[in-house]
Amino acid sequence: MPVRKNLQTPGLFDLEPTEEPVAPPARPEPLTVSQLTARLKGVVEQSFPSVWVAGEISNLARPRSGHVYLTLKDSGAQIRAVLWSSTAARLPFRLEEGQAVIAQGGVEVYPPHGGYQLIVRRVEPQGIGALQLAFEQLKARLAAAGLFDPDRKRPLPPFPQKIAVVTSPTGAAVRDFLQIALRRWPRLDAVVIPAQVQGAAAAASIVAAIRAAQRLQPRPDVIVVTRGGGSLEDLWCFNEEPVVRAIAASDVPVVSAVGHEVDFTLSDFAADVRAATPSEAAELVVPEWTAVQQSLVEWRRRLDKPVRQRLTFFREQLRQLGARPGLARPFQQLHDRSRRLDELDHRARLAIRNRLAQHARRLQHQAAALSALSPLAVLARGYSVTQRAENREVIRDARQVDIGDELLTRVAQGTIRSRVVATESEST
């Protein structure tokens, strides 16, 4: 190969080929968009069949299909995710906007949009367990609905005659409750209504048992819903909404005694009284027979002294009353009062007769005076009264009439009708 001196850089030499330039390789057959997407889909889905992704929920959507669509994001990126309806229905808690979760699933490429998304098969909240979160969410919702309102809680009857116990008939809870309850009150009528208290069918079983307890005849005074301790998962049926609503809707007071002292369920909040254990429920519901007897003895002792004092006081009052003449000689008093009544009657009759005689005499005097002043008496002495016939005007002066006027003259016995033929006036 010939060597040519590099004129721009003295002392250096370049190799310069003398052959013809090589032709570029042929262009490969291009891929269609669908082919490229298909290859990417295969690579991505084979590489990430199952991954755990931590992020914050945004763009949460729940269409009528039951699927759940959302976006998982952090400070640097985001990925779309979907929970199919079958997966969403099994979630123990409710997904919410802004919630931090850890999602497990496979990455899938969606060809129509040319994007990828996470097909979620499992979700756990970050920092709190799924069941605990579901507990808090349902508790807040039911509290807002008023199911835990203290004003709706009823007191327990002091002396229940019949108690219905909703629990497993083979569990330790029912044995503990009945042993203590019957020891405290031997004549107690306790009816055990069997129910499943753990498992998928437990909630429906408990609801049915609570309703059956309310249909008992005669009706129970108290319903006790109880079971022994366990994990949150074991006690979860007492956190399910149908059970909580059945307890709140009961028209018989309900005592919830689920788990141990540290265990709290939503049934505890809905019940009228919460007992820490089944044994404590028996102590709260059933009075102790010996304590009631002692209380009765004490009340009898406390009432005996004032009652005896009152009896002594009333005996003395009766003795004093019995010593009075009216009570000592009641017929003598009656005779004396009767005699006094006769005397008063005689005096009253005499006074009435005297008063009537006085009024009669006074009336005669007044009648005589009125008779003397009566115009009829004057007429009886020969006087008369003359009047015009047309208007009954009394004629006192002859000048009041004219010749031909018709007159009426009233005398002592009757009236004379006359006509004026002449008048004479006397000078004064």
ZALUM-859515 format. One record per residue (C-alpha): residue number from 1; x, y, z. Coordinates in pm, 1 decimal. Example, Ala and Ser with C-alpha at 12.3 -4.5 7.8 and 13.67 -1.06 7.14 Angstrom:
# residues 2
+------+----------+----------+----------+
: nuro :        u :        v :        w :
+------+----------+----------+----------+
:    1 :   1230.0 :   -450.0 :    780.0 :
:    2 :   1367.0 :   -106.0 :    714.0 :
+------+----------+----------+----------+
//
This chain:
# residues 428
+------+----------+----------+----------+
: nuro :        u :        v :        w :
+------+----------+----------+----------+
:    1 :      0.0 :      0.0 :      0.0 :
:    2 :    164.6 :    340.3 :   -103.6 :
:    3 :    250.2 :    591.1 :    173.4 :
:    4 :    166.4 :    959.1 :    141.4 :
:    5 :    327.1 :   1225.7 :    357.8 :
:    6 :     94.3 :   1422.8 :    574.7 :
:    7 :    150.6 :   1781.3 :    475.0 :
:    8 :    -38.6 :   1925.9 :    771.9 :
:    9 :    157.4 :   1736.0 :   1033.3 :
:   10 :    534.9 :   1716.1 :    944.6 :
:   11 :    704.5 :   1384.0 :   1025.6 :
:   12 :    379.6 :   1184.7 :   1021.2 :
:   13 :    257.7 :    959.4 :    746.2 :
:   14 :    -94.9 :    840.4 :    667.9 :
:   15 :   -201.8 :    513.9 :    515.4 :
:   16 :   -435.1 :    574.3 :    227.8 :
:   17 :   -621.7 :    283.6 :     69.5 :
:   18 :   -616.0 :    255.7 :   -304.1 :
:   19 :   -912.7 :     -0.8 :   -331.0 :
:   20 :  -1271.8 :     92.6 :   -417.9 :
:   21 :  -1507.9 :    184.5 :   -117.2 :
:   22 :  -1713.6 :   -104.5 :     36.1 :
:   23 :  -2095.2 :    -87.6 :    -22.2 :
:   24 :  -2321.7 :    -53.0 :    290.1 :
:   25 :  -2507.2 :   -367.0 :    404.9 :
:   26 :  -2862.8 :   -422.5 :    288.9 :
:   27 :  -3144.0 :   -271.0 :    511.5 :
:   28 :  -3331.6 :   -539.7 :    708.5 :
:   29 :  -3706.7 :   -586.2 :    670.4 :
:   30 :  -3880.5 :   -330.0 :    902.6 :
:   31 :  -4107.0 :   -447.1 :   1185.1 :
:   32 :  -4464.6 :   -334.3 :   1212.3 :
:   33 :  -4577.5 :   -160.3 :   1527.7 :
:   34 :  -4777.6 :   -467.4 :   1626.1 :
:   35 :  -4475.3 :   -693.1 :   1575.4 :
:   36 :  -4250.0 :   -470.6 :   1785.2 :
:   37 :  -4515.6 :   -441.5 :   2056.5 :
:   38 :  -4562.1 :   -817.5 :   2054.4 :
:   39 :  -4188.2 :   -871.9 :   2102.9 :
:   40 :  -4180.7 :   -618.0 :   2385.3 :
:   41 :  -4485.8 :   -777.5 :   2541.9 :
:   42 :  -4318.2 :  -1116.1 :   2543.4 :
:   43 :  -3993.1 :   -981.2 :   2687.3 :
:   44 :  -4161.8 :   -767.3 :   2956.9 :
:   45 :  -4416.8 :  -1021.7 :   3072.4 :
:   46 :  -4157.6 :  -1301.8 :   3082.8 :
:   47 :  -3914.2 :  -1078.6 :   3273.4 :
:   48 :  -4168.6 :   -950.5 :   3530.9 :
:   49 :  -4427.4 :  -1225.2 :   3589.7 :
:   50 :  -4454.4 :  -1129.8 :   3958.4 :
:   51 :  -4319.6 :   -817.6 :   4124.4 :
:   52 :  -4389.6 :   -617.4 :   4442.5 :
:   53 :  -4429.2 :   -245.1 :   4383.1 :
:   54 :  -4455.5 :     20.3 :   4653.4 :
:   55 :  -4627.1 :    349.0 :   4572.9 :
:   56 :  -4904.2 :    593.7 :   4639.9 :
:   57 :  -5250.2 :    551.5 :   4488.3 :
:   58 :  -5377.9 :    822.1 :   4253.0 :
:   59 :  -5635.7 :    847.8 :   3973.5 :
:   60 :  -5848.5 :    586.9 :   4149.7 :
:   61 :  -6153.1 :    480.5 :   3947.6 :
:   62 :  -6425.5 :    222.4 :   4011.9 :
:   63 :  -6649.2 :    169.1 :   3706.8 :
:   64 :  -6971.5 :    -31.7 :   3723.9 :
:   65 :  -6789.0 :   -340.1 :   3598.3 :
:   66 :  -6636.3 :   -385.0 :   3944.6 :
:   67 :  -6278.5 :   -348.0 :   3821.3 :
:   68 :  -6052.4 :    -95.4 :   3994.9 :
:   69 :  -5818.9 :    125.0 :   3793.5 :
:   70 :  -5547.1 :    332.3 :   3955.6 :
:   71 :  -5199.2 :    473.8 :   3921.2 :
:   72 :  -4909.6 :    387.0 :   4152.5 :
:   73 :  -4660.8 :    668.7 :   4180.7 :
:   74 :  -4362.0 :    789.5 :   4374.0 :
:   75 :  -4152.8 :   1104.6 :   4347.2 :
:   76 :  -3983.7 :    993.8 :   4022.4 :
:   77 :  -4225.1 :    782.2 :   3818.9 :
:   78 :  -4567.0 :    626.8 :   3791.8 :
:   79 :  -4725.8 :    310.7 :   3656.2 :
:   80 :  -5082.4 :    226.6 :   3576.0 :
:   81 :  -5241.5 :    -65.6 :   3758.9 :
:   82 :  -5566.4 :   -255.5 :   3749.9 :
:   83 :  -5745.3 :   -491.0 :   3988.1 :
:   84 :  -5997.1 :   -712.9 :   3817.6 :
:   85 :  -6336.8 :   -737.0 :   3988.9 :
:   86 :  -6262.2 :  -1083.8 :   4130.2 :
:   87 :  -5950.9 :   -950.9 :   4302.5 :
:   88 :  -6112.7 :   -624.2 :   4415.2 :
:   89 :  -6402.3 :   -811.6 :   4575.9 :
:   90 :  -6163.8 :  -1005.1 :   4801.4 :
:   91 :  -5986.3 :   -699.8 :   4940.7 :
:   92 :  -6051.5 :   -672.9 :   5316.7 :
:   93 :  -6010.3 :   -293.8 :   5313.4 :
:   94 :  -6111.6 :    -10.8 :   5083.8 :
:   95 :  -5858.6 :    151.5 :   4853.1 :
:   96 :  -5849.2 :    527.7 :   4883.7 :
:   97 :  -5686.3 :    815.5 :   4698.9 :
:   98 :  -5341.3 :    901.1 :   4838.6 :
:   99 :  -5308.5 :    570.9 :   5024.0 :
:  100 :  -4958.9 :    418.8 :   5043.0 :
:  101 :  -4969.1 :     51.1 :   4948.1 :
:  102 :  -4754.7 :   -240.2 :   4835.1 :
:  103 :  -4900.9 :   -415.5 :   4531.0 :
:  104 :  -4804.5 :   -757.0 :   4398.8 :
:  105 :  -4874.7 :   -866.9 :   4043.8 :
:  106 :  -4736.0 :   -909.4 :   3692.7 :
:  107 :  -4642.7 :   -642.6 :   3439.2 :
:  108 :  -4848.1 :   -657.8 :   3122.7 :
:  109 :  -4809.1 :   -470.3 :   2795.4 :
:  110 :  -5137.9 :   -341.8 :   2655.9 :
:  111 :  -5095.4 :   -329.5 :   2275.2 :
:  112 :  -5388.7 :    -97.3 :   2189.1 :
:  113 :  -5229.1 :    184.2 :   2388.4 :
:  114 :  -4868.5 :     80.0 :   2349.0 :
:  115 :  -4823.0 :    107.8 :   2725.6 :
:  116 :  -4767.1 :   -122.1 :   3017.7 :
:  117 :  -4957.7 :   -173.9 :   3339.5 :
:  118 :  -4943.5 :   -376.4 :   3656.5 :
:  119 :  -5208.4 :   -647.1 :   3692.3 :
:  120 :  -5252.0 :   -643.3 :   4070.2 :
:  121 :  -5327.4 :   -971.1 :   4242.3 :
:  122 :  -5263.9 :   -864.3 :   4601.7 :
:  123 :  -5250.3 :   -531.5 :   4789.6 :
:  124 :  -5126.1 :   -451.1 :   5138.0 :
:  125 :  -5128.2 :   -111.0 :   5304.9 :
:  126 :  -4790.9 :     25.4 :   5404.2 :
:  127 :  -4735.0 :     64.0 :   5778.6 :
:  128 :  -5059.4 :   -112.7 :   5884.4 :
:  129 :  -5204.9 :   -454.7 :   5816.5 :
:  130 :  -5487.3 :   -499.3 :   5570.1 :
:  131 :  -5733.0 :   -626.4 :   5832.0 :
:  132 :  -5645.2 :   -349.2 :   6073.0 :
:  133 :  -5700.7 :    -89.8 :   5801.7 :
:  134 :  -6033.6 :   -250.7 :   5711.2 :
:  135 :  -6124.4 :   -240.1 :   6081.3 :
:  136 :  -6048.8 :    131.9 :   6107.1 :
:  137 :  -6231.3 :    217.1 :   5784.0 :
:  138 :  -6548.0 :     27.4 :   5875.9 :
:  139 :  -6538.2 :    162.2 :   6230.0 :
:  140 :  -6529.9 :    520.9 :   6101.0 :
:  141 :  -6814.4 :    456.0 :   5857.0 :
:  142 :  -7041.2 :    286.9 :   6110.0 :
:  143 :  -6964.0 :    550.8 :   6372.9 :
:  144 :  -7070.1 :    818.8 :   6124.4 :
:  145 :  -7395.5 :    625.7 :   6074.2 :
:  146 :  -7466.5 :    650.9 :   6450.9 :
:  147 :  -7434.9 :    280.8 :   6535.6 :
:  148 :  -7189.1 :    352.2 :   6817.9 :
:  149 :  -7374.8 :    652.3 :   6964.0 :
:  150 :  -7373.7 :    628.6 :   7347.5 :
:  151 :  -7725.5 :    777.3 :   7362.7 :
:  152 :  -7875.5 :    467.9 :   7196.9 :
:  153 :  -7723.4 :    222.1 :   7446.8 :
:  154 :  -7961.2 :     67.3 :   7699.1 :
:  155 :  -7891.8 :    -37.4 :   8060.3 :
:  156 :  -7901.3 :   -402.5 :   8153.1 :
:  157 :  -8193.6 :   -525.3 :   8364.7 :
:  158 :  -8086.9 :   -568.4 :   8729.2 :
:  159 :  -8251.4 :   -910.7 :   8766.1 :
:  160 :  -8276.3 :  -1089.0 :   8428.5 :
:  161 :  -8493.6 :  -1397.9 :   8427.5 :
:  162 :  -8387.9 :  -1531.5 :   8088.8 :
:  163 :  -8058.4 :  -1493.0 :   7897.3 :
:  164 :  -7981.1 :  -1596.1 :   7538.9 :
:  165 :  -7614.6 :  -1681.8 :   7468.9 :
:  166 :  -7504.2 :  -1665.4 :   7104.0 :
:  167 :  -7180.4 :  -1865.8 :   7069.8 :
:  168 :  -7031.1 :  -2196.1 :   6970.7 :
:  169 :  -7185.2 :  -2467.9 :   7191.6 :
:  170 :  -6851.7 :  -2652.4 :   7206.8 :
:  171 :  -6624.0 :  -2358.6 :   7286.7 :
:  172 :  -6465.7 :  -2267.4 :   7617.1 :
:  173 :  -6651.1 :  -1934.6 :   7621.7 :
:  174 :  -6993.4 :  -2089.7 :   7677.8 :
:  175 :  -6860.0 :  -2314.2 :   7954.8 :
:  176 :  -6695.8 :  -2020.9 :   8134.1 :
:  177 :  -7006.5 :  -1805.0 :   8102.3 :
:  178 :  -7257.0 :  -2067.0 :   8217.8 :
:  179 :  -7038.5 :  -2189.5 :   8503.2 :
:  180 :  -7006.4 :  -1842.8 :   8653.5 :
:  181 :  -7362.6 :  -1731.9 :   8572.5 :
:  182 :  -7525.9 :  -2036.4 :   8730.6 :
:  183 :  -7300.0 :  -2013.6 :   9033.3 :
:  184 :  -7404.5 :  -1652.6 :   9085.4 :
:  185 :  -7777.7 :  -1716.8 :   9024.9 :
:  186 :  -7871.3 :  -2088.4 :   9039.2 :
:  187 :  -8226.1 :  -2037.2 :   8908.5 :
:  188 :  -8113.1 :  -1855.9 :   8595.3 :
:  189 :  -8277.8 :  -1959.3 :   8266.6 :
:  190 :  -7996.9 :  -1955.4 :   8007.5 :
:  191 :  -8056.0 :  -2059.7 :   7645.1 :
:  192 :  -7754.3 :  -2130.4 :   7420.6 :
:  193 :  -7817.9 :  -2047.9 :   7053.3 :
:  194 :  -7548.3 :  -2223.2 :   6845.0 :
:  195 :  -7351.0 :  -2013.2 :   6597.6 :
:  196 :  -7024.6 :  -2038.0 :   6409.6 :
:  197 :  -6778.7 :  -1790.9 :   6558.4 :
:  198 :  -6491.4 :  -1831.0 :   6312.9 :
:  199 :  -6459.1 :  -1877.3 :   5939.1 :
:  200 :  -6619.2 :  -1752.9 :   5620.4 :
:  201 :  -6974.8 :  -1851.2 :   5718.1 :
:  202 :  -6949.3 :  -1720.2 :   6075.8 :
:  203 :  -7095.9 :  -1373.4 :   6012.9 :
:  204 :  -7417.7 :  -1506.5 :   5858.8 :
:  205 :  -7446.5 :  -1764.5 :   6135.5 :
:  206 :  -7411.0 :  -1503.9 :   6411.4 :
:  207 :  -7667.8 :  -1273.3 :   6248.5 :
:  208 :  -7917.0 :  -1560.0 :   6222.5 :
:  209 :  -7858.2 :  -1655.1 :   6586.8 :
:  210 :  -7914.0 :  -1297.2 :   6710.6 :
:  211 :  -8242.3 :  -1278.1 :   6521.3 :
:  212 :  -8347.2 :  -1620.0 :   6652.3 :
:  213 :  -8278.0 :  -1504.0 :   7008.3 :
:  214 :  -8522.2 :  -1217.2 :   6966.9 :
:  215 :  -8794.7 :  -1459.4 :   6856.6 :
:  216 :  -8773.7 :  -1675.7 :   7169.0 :
:  217 :  -9088.6 :  -1704.4 :   7381.1 :
:  218 :  -9078.4 :  -1582.0 :   7645.9 :
:  219 :  -8833.4 :  -1325.8 :   7517.6 :
:  220 :  -8491.8 :  -1305.2 :   7682.5 :
:  221 :  -8400.5 :  -1005.5 :   7893.3 :
:  222 :  -8041.5 :   -997.9 :   7761.1 :
:  223 :  -7852.9 :  -1141.2 :   7462.2 :
:  224 :  -7484.7 :  -1226.2 :   7517.9 :
:  225 :  -7268.4 :  -1260.8 :   7204.1 :
:  226 :  -6940.9 :  -1426.1 :   7302.6 :
:  227 :  -6640.2 :  -1637.1 :   7208.7 :
:  228 :  -6289.7 :  -1692.8 :   7342.9 :
:  229 :  -5974.1 :  -1512.4 :   7241.4 :
:  230 :  -5785.8 :  -1541.3 :   6914.5 :
:  231 :  -5599.1 :  -1352.1 :   6648.1 :
:  232 :  -5745.3 :  -1062.1 :   6452.4 :
:  233 :  -5824.3 :  -1305.7 :   6173.7 :
:  234 :  -5998.0 :  -1545.7 :   6414.8 :
:  235 :  -6218.4 :  -1269.4 :   6555.6 :
:  236 :  -6280.1 :  -1100.0 :   6223.6 :
:  237 :  -6640.7 :  -1221.4 :   6187.6 :
:  238 :  -6731.9 :   -992.3 :   6480.4 :
:  239 :  -6599.2 :   -698.0 :   6276.4 :
:  240 :  -6813.9 :   -767.2 :   5972.4 :
:  241 :  -7084.1 :   -512.6 :   5897.5 :
:  242 :  -7386.4 :   -749.9 :   5902.3 :
:  243 :  -7299.1 :   -867.0 :   6253.2 :
:  244 :  -7245.9 :   -512.3 :   6379.8 :
:  245 :  -7575.0 :   -394.2 :   6231.8 :
:  246 :  -7763.1 :   -694.8 :   6370.8 :
:  247 :  -7636.6 :   -614.7 :   6721.5 :
:  248 :  -7725.1 :   -245.7 :   6686.9 :
:  249 :  -8074.4 :   -329.7 :   6554.9 :
:  250 :  -8159.1 :   -576.3 :   6832.9 :
:  251 :  -8461.7 :   -475.6 :   7041.1 :
:  252 :  -8317.0 :   -675.1 :   7332.2 :
:  253 :  -8008.8 :   -537.2 :   7515.8 :
:  254 :  -7689.8 :   -701.1 :   7386.3 :
:  255 :  -7364.2 :   -772.0 :   7571.5 :
:  256 :  -7055.8 :   -829.7 :   7354.8 :
:  257 :  -6789.4 :  -1049.6 :   7518.0 :
:  258 :  -6546.7 :  -1139.4 :   7240.8 :
:  259 :  -6184.7 :  -1242.1 :   7299.4 :
:  260 :  -5964.3 :  -1135.4 :   7587.4 :
:  261 :  -5928.6 :   -801.0 :   7762.6 :
:  262 :  -5698.1 :   -657.1 :   7495.6 :
:  263 :  -5921.9 :   -763.6 :   7206.4 :
:  264 :  -6164.6 :   -506.9 :   7066.5 :
:  265 :  -6413.2 :   -574.6 :   6788.5 :
:  266 :  -6672.5 :   -354.6 :   6622.4 :
:  267 :  -6936.3 :   -565.2 :   6793.0 :
:  268 :  -6809.7 :   -424.6 :   7123.4 :
:  269 :  -6880.3 :    -70.2 :   7005.5 :
:  270 :  -7229.6 :   -154.8 :   6876.2 :
:  271 :  -7339.7 :   -354.3 :   7181.8 :
:  272 :  -7513.2 :   -192.1 :   7477.0 :
:  273 :  -7240.8 :   -323.8 :   7711.8 :
:  274 :  -6891.4 :   -454.0 :   7635.9 :
:  275 :  -6738.8 :   -723.3 :   7854.6 :
:  276 :  -6365.7 :   -793.6 :   7837.7 :
:  277 :  -6413.2 :  -1172.0 :   7866.9 :
:  278 :  -6699.6 :  -1423.2 :   7877.2 :
:  279 :  -6646.4 :  -1454.6 :   8253.1 :
:  280 :  -6681.2 :  -1080.8 :   8299.4 :
:  281 :  -6998.7 :  -1088.9 :   8090.0 :
:  282 :  -7152.1 :  -1334.1 :   8337.5 :
:  283 :  -7058.7 :  -1103.9 :   8626.1 :
:  284 :  -7207.8 :   -800.5 :   8450.0 :
:  285 :  -7532.4 :   -965.9 :   8345.5 :
:  286 :  -7616.8 :  -1191.9 :   8639.1 :
:  287 :  -7643.6 :  -1061.7 :   8997.4 :
:  288 :  -7486.2 :  -1268.6 :   9273.4 :
:  289 :  -7745.0 :  -1448.6 :   9483.9 :
:  290 :  -7550.2 :  -1428.8 :   9809.5 :
:  291 :  -7485.1 :  -1058.0 :   9759.0 :
:  292 :  -7854.8 :   -996.1 :   9696.8 :
:  293 :  -7942.9 :  -1187.3 :  10014.2 :
:  294 :  -7691.9 :   -988.5 :  10215.5 :
:  295 :  -7825.5 :   -668.7 :  10066.7 :
:  296 :  -8181.5 :   -764.5 :  10161.9 :
:  297 :  -8072.5 :   -841.6 :  10517.0 :
:  298 :  -7895.6 :   -507.3 :  10540.6 :
:  299 :  -8195.8 :   -319.6 :  10404.7 :
:  300 :  -8421.8 :   -501.5 :  10649.9 :
:  301 :  -8195.1 :   -403.5 :  10934.5 :
:  302 :  -8182.2 :    -43.3 :  10818.5 :
:  303 :  -8560.7 :    -26.8 :  10777.8 :
:  304 :  -8647.8 :   -212.0 :  11096.7 :
:  305 :  -8545.9 :     61.0 :  11343.8 :
:  306 :  -8733.1 :    354.2 :  11182.7 :
:  307 :  -9039.9 :    135.3 :  11127.1 :
:  308 :  -9043.7 :     34.8 :  11492.9 :
:  309 :  -9004.2 :    397.7 :  11594.0 :
:  310 :  -9297.7 :    496.2 :  11374.2 :
:  311 :  -9511.0 :    217.2 :  11519.2 :
:  312 :  -9433.8 :    332.0 :  11872.8 :
:  313 :  -9524.2 :    689.1 :  11780.7 :
:  314 :  -9856.8 :    587.2 :  11626.1 :
:  315 :  -9943.5 :    367.9 :  11927.0 :
:  316 :  -9893.8 :    667.9 :  12154.5 :
:  317 : -10106.7 :    880.0 :  11926.0 :
:  318 : -10385.3 :    621.7 :  11938.9 :
:  319 : -10360.2 :    600.3 :  12317.1 :
:  320 : -10396.3 :    977.8 :  12351.3 :
:  321 : -10688.0 :    984.9 :  12113.8 :
:  322 : -10855.0 :    699.4 :  12297.3 :
:  323 : -10831.2 :    894.6 :  12624.3 :
:  324 : -11038.4 :   1183.3 :  12487.4 :
:  325 : -11404.8 :   1200.7 :  12602.6 :
:  326 : -11534.2 :   1186.9 :  12250.6 :
:  327 : -11372.2 :    854.0 :  12191.8 :
:  328 : -11392.4 :    722.7 :  12547.6 :
:  329 : -11777.8 :    779.1 :  12574.8 :
:  330 : -11894.2 :    820.8 :  12215.8 :
:  331 : -12273.4 :    765.5 :  12285.8 :
:  332 : -12276.2 :   1021.5 :  12567.9 :
:  333 : -12124.9 :   1273.7 :  12331.8 :
:  334 : -12384.5 :   1182.3 :  12071.0 :
:  335 : -12672.9 :   1231.9 :  12318.0 :
:  336 : -12535.4 :   1565.5 :  12435.2 :
:  337 : -12496.0 :   1685.9 :  12078.8 :
:  338 : -12848.1 :   1568.8 :  11993.3 :
:  339 : -12997.3 :   1757.0 :  12290.4 :
:  340 : -12806.1 :   2067.0 :  12195.8 :
:  341 : -12936.0 :   2036.0 :  11841.1 :
:  342 : -13298.3 :   2022.3 :  11966.5 :
:  343 : -13246.1 :   2336.1 :  12174.3 :
:  344 : -13100.3 :   2522.7 :  11880.5 :
:  345 : -13389.3 :   2408.7 :  11659.8 :
:  346 : -13648.4 :   2538.7 :  11912.0 :
:  347 : -13470.0 :   2872.0 :  11944.5 :
:  348 : -13442.4 :   2905.3 :  11570.0 :
:  349 : -13811.5 :   2835.1 :  11513.9 :
:  350 : -13912.3 :   3087.4 :  11784.0 :
:  351 : -13683.5 :   3353.0 :  11638.6 :
:  352 : -13825.9 :   3293.9 :  11292.6 :
:  353 : -14188.5 :   3328.8 :  11417.3 :
:  354 : -14106.2 :   3652.8 :  11601.2 :
:  355 : -13930.4 :   3794.9 :  11299.1 :
:  356 : -14223.6 :   3706.2 :  11070.7 :
:  357 : -14470.4 :   3873.0 :  11312.8 :
:  358 : -14262.2 :   4191.6 :  11318.7 :
:  359 : -14249.4 :   4203.3 :  10940.5 :
:  360 : -14626.9 :   4141.2 :  10918.2 :
:  361 : -14703.9 :   4434.4 :  11148.1 :
:  362 : -14466.1 :   4659.9 :  10960.5 :
:  363 : -14629.2 :   4557.7 :  10634.4 :
:  364 : -14976.6 :   4641.6 :  10768.1 :
:  365 : -14861.3 :   4991.6 :  10871.1 :
:  366 : -14702.8 :   5054.1 :  10535.8 :
:  367 : -15013.2 :   4925.3 :  10352.5 :
:  368 : -15235.3 :   5164.1 :  10554.6 :
:  369 : -15007.5 :   5455.2 :  10471.0 :
:  370 : -15010.1 :   5367.6 :  10104.4 :
:  371 : -15387.4 :   5330.4 :  10108.8 :
:  372 : -15425.7 :   5677.1 :  10257.6 :
:  373 : -15212.9 :   5823.5 :   9979.9 :
:  374 : -15375.4 :   5623.8 :   9700.9 :
:  375 : -15575.5 :   5827.1 :   9437.3 :
:  376 : -15847.5 :   5565.2 :   9457.8 :
:  377 : -15898.9 :   5653.1 :   9822.0 :
:  378 : -15946.4 :   6016.5 :   9721.4 :
:  379 : -16199.7 :   5915.7 :   9460.5 :
:  380 : -16380.2 :   5710.5 :   9719.4 :
:  381 : -16442.1 :   6030.9 :   9916.2 :
:  382 : -16638.1 :   6182.2 :   9626.2 :
:  383 : -16368.3 :   6326.1 :   9406.9 :
:  384 : -16321.9 :   6249.4 :   9034.8 :
:  385 : -16064.8 :   6293.7 :   8752.4 :
:  386 : -16163.2 :   6433.3 :   8411.5 :
:  387 : -15965.1 :   6364.2 :   8091.6 :
:  388 : -15999.8 :   6431.0 :   7721.7 :
:  389 : -16132.4 :   6126.0 :   7551.5 :
:  390 : -15893.4 :   6143.1 :   7255.1 :
:  391 : -15556.4 :   6179.5 :   7433.8 :
:  392 : -15626.9 :   6117.7 :   7802.9 :
:  393 : -15510.9 :   6473.3 :   7892.8 :
:  394 : -15614.3 :   6559.1 :   8251.2 :
:  395 : -15842.3 :   6862.9 :   8266.6 :
:  396 : -15743.6 :   7101.1 :   8539.8 :
:  397 : -15889.8 :   7424.2 :   8397.8 :
:  398 : -16223.9 :   7480.8 :   8222.1 :
:  399 : -16039.4 :   7679.3 :   7959.9 :
:  400 : -15868.1 :   7357.9 :   7843.1 :
:  401 : -16190.4 :   7238.7 :   7673.8 :
:  402 : -16422.5 :   7368.1 :   7407.7 :
:  403 : -16787.6 :   7320.3 :   7347.2 :
:  404 : -16848.1 :   6975.4 :   7199.8 :
:  405 : -16528.4 :   6809.9 :   7335.6 :
:  406 : -16576.1 :   6452.4 :   7454.5 :
:  407 : -16458.7 :   6390.8 :   7811.0 :
:  408 : -16396.9 :   6090.6 :   8036.1 :
:  409 : -16462.1 :   6126.7 :   8409.7 :
:  410 : -16311.2 :   5866.6 :   8645.8 :
:  411 : -16505.5 :   5822.5 :   8970.4 :
:  412 : -16456.3 :   5575.7 :   9253.4 :
:  413 : -16664.9 :   5311.2 :   9080.7 :
:  414 : -16629.6 :   5337.4 :   8701.4 :
:  415 : -16592.5 :   5600.7 :   8424.5 :
:  416 : -16841.2 :   5854.3 :   8284.1 :
:  417 : -16823.8 :   5960.4 :   7917.7 :
:  418 : -16972.3 :   6313.8 :   7851.8 :
:  419 : -16964.0 :   6600.9 :   7602.8 :
:  420 : -16903.9 :   6971.9 :   7688.5 :
:  421 : -17214.1 :   7190.2 :   7635.7 :
:  422 : -17085.8 :   7489.3 :   7832.8 :
:  423 : -16789.2 :   7603.0 :   8043.5 :
:  424 : -16754.8 :   7843.3 :   8336.3 :
:  425 : -16426.3 :   7985.9 :   8451.8 :
:  426 : -16359.3 :   8115.8 :   8798.1 :
:  427 : -16153.0 :   8424.3 :   8832.5 :
:  428 : -15859.9 :   8404.6 :   9063.3 :
+------+----------+----------+----------+
//
